[in-house]
Amino acid sequence: MIIEQTEQRELAPWTEKLLPSPTAELEARVARLQQGGVKVYRFGLGQPDFPTPEHAKEAAVEAIRNNFTGYTDTAGIAPLREAIADALQQQCGVLYAPDEIVVSSGGKHSLFNAFNTLLRSGDEVLLPIPYWVSFPEQIKFAGAKPVFIQTDARTGYKVTPAMLEKQLTPSTRMLVLNQPGNPSGAVYSRAELEDIARFCIKHNLWAISDEVYSCFVFNEEGFTSLAGLPGMKERTVLINAVSKTYSMTGWRIGYAAAPAPVAAAMLKLQSHTTSNPSSIAQMAALAAISGPQDQVEQMRCVYRDRREILATGVNRIRGLYCLVPEGAFYVWVDASEWLGKTLCGTVVDSMDTLAEILLSRSNVAVMPGTGFGSPAHLRLSYAISMEEIQDGLNEIGKLLGYKE
């Protein structure tokens, strides 16, 4: 007997709770425009415009030639985890054993493992605004609740313990700190992090320290890792990746460094989901991390120069304002003056609308701040050539006008 299905079966509840990634949507749209022959000024994408280091590419080719194409340890090959441990000790002053490191398929995957290992249903997570787009969605997926902490230009888009204290409840379990920040470019000083560390210890909180842009810091003090401060290694999951540091976004290698019991639990989760990351990409990552670091410093210097040009150019344009970022490769632009105004016959009722006008009228792709928790900002990336930055700024200036 054939039973006719008359109604659609329901999807899992999480599919209704999670929002799609706005960065992924913009990437797809820009790609379609470029495929159609349209010249797009790509301020919206977080994609380094440098090639992967040659020694990393050669290591991948050699891995293929040597038939290193099978399964590896789920946590990643031992030499890679050892290289990561060495790099973290040199860069952050934190000593990790290889069994405290889990290599995953990108930094986003590492974050997913960490949230779903540490969070329980009903837990609350302190999350500064602006935040990277996937933080609240992954927290919600884990059954927890993101509690947003608003920052602004006056605080350099950084939080303080006093700001965090106001949102503290008996359900608070974790703080997420992303620095250098995406999208703000904010970098915390050691003194600021010491205050935050004391807050976490006092309230017995876990911390997620997303340090994916740690090699791109432009201030004199440089980068300090939250995990490296006294009392923090045992309560922090440090997240990083080769994606931005070595221009290896498509290779999909990220990693987490965590206390051994946490790393073991994350490994258990990964063993039942993705298993090991690509064996070939692991060999490329090993070569990148353990090999010459000249290109990383070259990239940092180029980004530093580009941010000056972009920030200066943005602050000349009518209705736009930004701080000069201390890290990463984004400028966080306050465009709130445009809200409610009419541009090209359209009322700018949101940053999504302003971004759409810029793309449709000037072929300038920017990322609306909506997905980062701000209805008043745009994110502009300077991971594009100086020529594209200058030409794109000219297009924006033609459309919006200049300050007097």
C-alpha positions in Angstrom: 0.0 0.0 0.0 1.4 3.4 -0.9 0.8 6.2 1.6 0.6 9.7 0.2 2.6 12.3 2.1 0.4 15.3 2.4 2.5 17.6 4.5 6.2 18.5 4.8 8.1 16.9 7.7 9.5 19.5 10.1 13.2 20.4 10.2 15.2 20.4 13.4 14.4 23.4 15.6 17.9 24.9 15.3 17.4 25.6 11.6 14.9 28.3 12.6 17.1 29.8 15.3 20.3 30.2 13.4 20.8 33.0 10.9 22.7 32.5 7.6 26.3 33.8 7.5 26.2 37.3 5.9 29.8 37.2 5.0 29.3 33.9 3.0 26.3 35.5 1.3 28.3 38.6 0.2 31.2 36.4 -1.0 28.8 34.4 -3.2 27.2 37.6 -4.6 30.5 39.3 -5.4 31.7 36.1 -7.1 28.6 36.0 -9.3 29.2 39.7 -10.3 32.8 39.0 -11.1 31.9 36.0 -13.2 29.6 38.3 -15.2 32.5 40.6 -15.9 31.7 43.3 -13.4 34.5 45.2 -11.8 33.8 45.1 -8.0 35.7 46.9 -5.4 35.9 44.2 -2.7 36.0 45.9 0.6 33.6 43.4 2.1 35.6 40.2 2.1 38.0 38.9 4.7 40.3 37.2 2.2 44.0 37.9 2.2 45.2 38.9 -1.3 48.6 37.3 -0.9 49.6 33.9 -2.2 50.2 31.0 0.1 53.9 30.7 0.9 55.8 28.7 -1.7 57.3 26.3 0.9 53.7 25.5 2.2 52.5 24.8 -1.4 55.5 22.6 -2.1 54.9 20.6 1.1 51.4 19.9 -0.1 52.6 18.7 -3.5 55.2 16.5 -1.9 52.5 15.0 0.4 50.5 14.0 -2.6 53.5 12.6 -4.4 54.4 10.6 -1.3 50.8 9.3 -1.1 50.2 11.0 2.3 46.5 10.9 1.5 44.9 8.7 4.1 43.5 9.2 7.6 45.6 10.8 10.2 45.2 11.1 14.0 41.9 12.9 14.5 43.6 15.6 16.5 46.1 16.2 13.7 49.5 14.7 13.0 52.0 14.9 15.9 54.6 17.1 14.1 51.9 19.7 13.4 50.7 19.8 16.9 54.3 20.0 18.2 55.0 22.9 15.7 51.8 24.7 16.9 52.9 24.2 20.6 56.3 25.7 19.7 54.8 28.7 17.9 52.4 29.4 20.7 55.2 29.4 23.2 57.3 31.8 21.1 54.4 34.1 20.1 52.2 34.1 23.2 54.5 32.8 26.0 52.2 29.9 26.7 53.5 26.4 27.1 51.2 23.7 25.7 51.7 19.9 25.3 50.8 18.4 22.0 47.8 16.6 23.6 46.4 20.0 24.6 46.1 20.9 20.9 43.3 19.8 18.5 43.7 20.6 14.8 40.4 21.1 13.0 39.0 22.1 9.6 39.4 25.8 10.1 39.1 28.2 13.0 35.3 28.2 12.8 35.4 24.4 13.3 37.6 24.8 16.3 35.2 27.3 17.8 32.3 25.0 17.2 34.0 22.2 19.0 34.9 24.5 21.9 31.4 25.9 22.4 29.7 22.5 22.2 32.2 21.0 24.6 32.0 23.7 27.3 28.4 25.1 27.1 25.3 23.6 28.6 21.6 24.4 28.0 20.7 27.7 29.7 24.3 28.9 30.1 25.0 32.6 29.3 28.0 33.8 27.4 29.3 37.4 27.6 29.8 38.6 24.0 31.1 42.1 23.2 29.6 44.0 20.3 30.7 44.2 17.6 31.2 40.4 17.4 32.3 38.1 14.6 29.2 36.9 12.8 29.4 33.2 13.8 29.9 33.7 17.5 26.2 34.2 18.5 25.0 31.5 16.1 27.4 28.9 17.4 26.6 29.8 21.0 22.9 29.3 20.3 23.5 26.0 18.5 25.2 24.8 21.7 22.0 25.6 23.7 23.4 28.7 25.4 22.4 32.3 25.3 24.7 35.1 24.0 24.6 38.2 26.3 25.7 41.2 24.4 28.0 43.9 25.8 27.8 47.1 23.8 31.0 48.9 23.1 31.7 52.1 21.1 34.5 54.3 19.7 35.0 55.9 23.1 36.2 52.6 24.5 38.0 51.7 21.3 35.4 49.0 20.8 36.8 47.1 23.9 35.1 45.9 27.0 36.1 46.5 30.6 35.3 44.4 33.8 32.9 47.2 34.9 30.9 46.7 31.6 31.0 42.9 32.0 29.9 43.0 35.7 26.6 44.7 34.7 25.6 41.7 32.6 26.8 39.0 35.1 24.1 36.5 36.3 24.3 33.2 38.1 24.0 31.6 34.7 27.1 33.3 33.2 29.6 30.6 32.2 31.9 32.1 29.6 33.4 35.2 28.1 34.3 35.4 24.4 37.2 37.7 23.5 38.3 38.2 19.9 41.4 40.3 19.5 42.6 41.7 17.3 38.9 42.1 16.6 36.9 41.3 13.6 35.4 43.7 12.6 36.7 46.4 14.8 40.5 45.9 14.6 40.6 46.5 18.4 43.7 45.2 20.3 43.8 44.9 24.1 46.8 46.1 26.0 48.4 43.7 28.6 47.1 45.9 31.4 43.5 45.7 30.0 43.8 41.9 29.6 45.1 41.6 33.2 41.9 43.3 34.4 39.8 41.0 32.3 41.7 37.9 33.6 41.1 38.9 37.2 37.4 39.2 36.3 37.3 35.7 34.8 39.1 34.2 37.7 37.0 36.0 40.3 33.7 34.7 38.7 35.1 31.3 37.7 34.4 31.8 34.0 35.6 30.0 30.9 37.2 32.2 28.2 37.3 31.7 24.5 40.3 33.7 23.1 40.0 34.0 19.3 43.4 35.1 18.2 43.2 34.4 14.4 44.6 37.9 13.6 47.3 37.9 16.3 50.2 38.3 13.8 48.7 41.5 12.4 49.1 44.0 15.2 50.4 47.6 14.5 50.8 49.2 17.9 54.1 49.5 19.7 53.2 47.1 22.5 52.3 44.3 20.2 50.0 41.3 21.0 49.3 39.8 24.4 47.4 36.5 24.6 44.7 36.2 27.3 45.8 32.6 27.8 49.3 33.6 28.7 48.3 35.6 31.8 48.5 34.0 35.3 45.6 31.8 36.1 44.1 31.9 32.6 45.6 28.9 30.7 43.5 26.5 32.7 40.3 28.3 31.9 40.9 29.4 28.3 40.5 27.8 24.9 42.8 29.6 22.5 41.7 29.6 18.9 43.9 30.2 15.9 44.3 29.2 12.3 46.7 29.3 9.3 44.0 31.0 7.2 44.8 34.7 7.7 48.4 34.4 9.0 49.6 32.5 6.0 46.9 33.4 3.4 45.6 29.8 3.5 41.9 30.3 3.9 41.0 27.6 1.4 43.3 25.0 3.1 40.9 24.8 6.1 43.3 24.3 9.0 42.5 25.8 12.4 43.4 24.7 15.9 42.5 25.0 19.5 44.8 24.9 22.5 43.0 24.0 25.7 43.5 22.3 29.1 44.0 18.6 28.5 40.5 17.5 29.7 38.8 20.1 27.4 41.0 19.1 24.4 40.1 15.5 25.0 36.4 16.2 25.0 36.7 18.4 21.9 38.6 15.5 20.2 35.8 13.1 21.1 33.3 15.4 19.4 35.5 15.8 16.3 36.0 12.1 16.1 32.3 11.6 15.6 31.8 14.5 13.2 34.6 15.4 10.7 37.4 13.2 12.0 40.8 14.5 11.0 41.3 17.6 8.8 42.8 17.1 5.3 46.1 15.2 5.5 47.6 17.3 2.6 46.5 20.6 4.2 48.1 19.5 7.4 51.5 19.0 5.8 51.2 22.5 4.2 50.3 24.0 7.5 53.3 22.3 9.2 55.6 23.8 6.6 54.0 27.2 7.0 54.2 27.3 10.8 57.7 25.7 11.1 59.2 27.4 8.1 60.4 30.9 7.3 58.1 33.7 8.6 59.4 36.5 6.3 56.1 36.7 4.4 54.0 37.1 7.5 56.0 40.2 8.5 55.8 41.5 4.9 52.0 41.1 5.0 51.8 42.9 8.3 53.8 45.9 7.0 51.6 46.1 3.8 48.4 45.9 5.9 49.7 48.6 8.2 50.3 51.0 5.2 47.0 50.1 3.6 45.0 50.8 6.8 46.4 54.3 7.0 45.2 55.0 3.4 41.8 53.5 4.0 41.1 55.1 7.4 42.3 58.5 6.1 40.1 58.1 3.0 37.0 57.0 4.9 37.3 60.0 7.3 37.2 62.4 4.3 33.9 61.1 3.1 30.6 62.7 4.1 28.7 60.8 6.8 31.5 58.3 7.6 33.8 58.1 10.6 36.3 55.5 11.8 39.1 54.9 14.2 42.5 53.8 12.9 42.5 50.1 13.8 45.4 48.6 15.8 45.1 45.1 14.3 43.5 42.7 11.8 42.7 44.1 8.4 39.4 45.8 8.7 38.2 49.4 9.3 35.0 49.7 11.3 33.1 52.6 9.9 30.4 54.5 11.7 27.9 55.5 9.0 25.0 56.4 11.4 24.7 59.9 9.9 23.2 58.3 6.8 20.4 56.6 8.6 17.0 58.2 7.6 18.5 60.2 4.8 17.7 59.7 1.1 20.4 58.5 -1.2 19.9 57.8 -5.0 16.1 58.1 -4.4 16.1 55.5 -1.6 15.7 56.1 2.2 18.7 54.6 4.0 16.8 52.7 6.7 19.6 50.4 7.6 23.2 49.6 6.8 22.0 46.8 4.6 20.3 49.4 2.4 23.4 51.6 2.3 25.5 48.6 1.4 23.1 47.7 -1.3 23.2 51.2 -2.8 27.0 51.2 -2.8 27.1 47.8 -4.5 24.4 48.5 -7.1 25.4 52.1 -7.9 29.2 52.1 -7.5 30.1 48.4 -7.6 31.6 48.8 -4.1 31.1 45.8 -1.9 31.1 46.5 1.9 29.8 44.4 4.8 26.9 45.8 6.7 27.4 46.0 10.4 24.0 44.2 11.1 25.6 40.8 11.1 28.2 42.0 13.6 25.6 43.3 16.0 25.7 47.0 15.0 22.9 48.7 12.9 25.1 51.8 12.5 28.4 50.5 11.0 30.0 49.1 7.9 33.0 46.9 7.8 35.6 47.6 5.1 38.5 45.3 4.5 42.0 46.4 3.4 43.0 42.9 2.4 43.0 44.2 -1.2 45.5 46.1 -3.3 46.4 49.7 -2.6 45.1 50.5 -6.1 41.7 48.9 -5.4 41.5 50.7 -2.1 42.1 54.1 -3.7 39.8 53.5 -6.7 37.1 52.1 -4.4 37.4 55.1 -2.1 37.0 57.4 -5.1 33.8 55.6 -6.1 32.4 55.9 -2.6 33.3 59.6 -2.5 31.6 60.2 -5.8 28.4 58.7 -4.4 28.4 60.1 -0.9 30.3 63.3 -1.3 33.1 64.7 0.9 33.2 66.6 4.2 33.8 70.3 3.9 
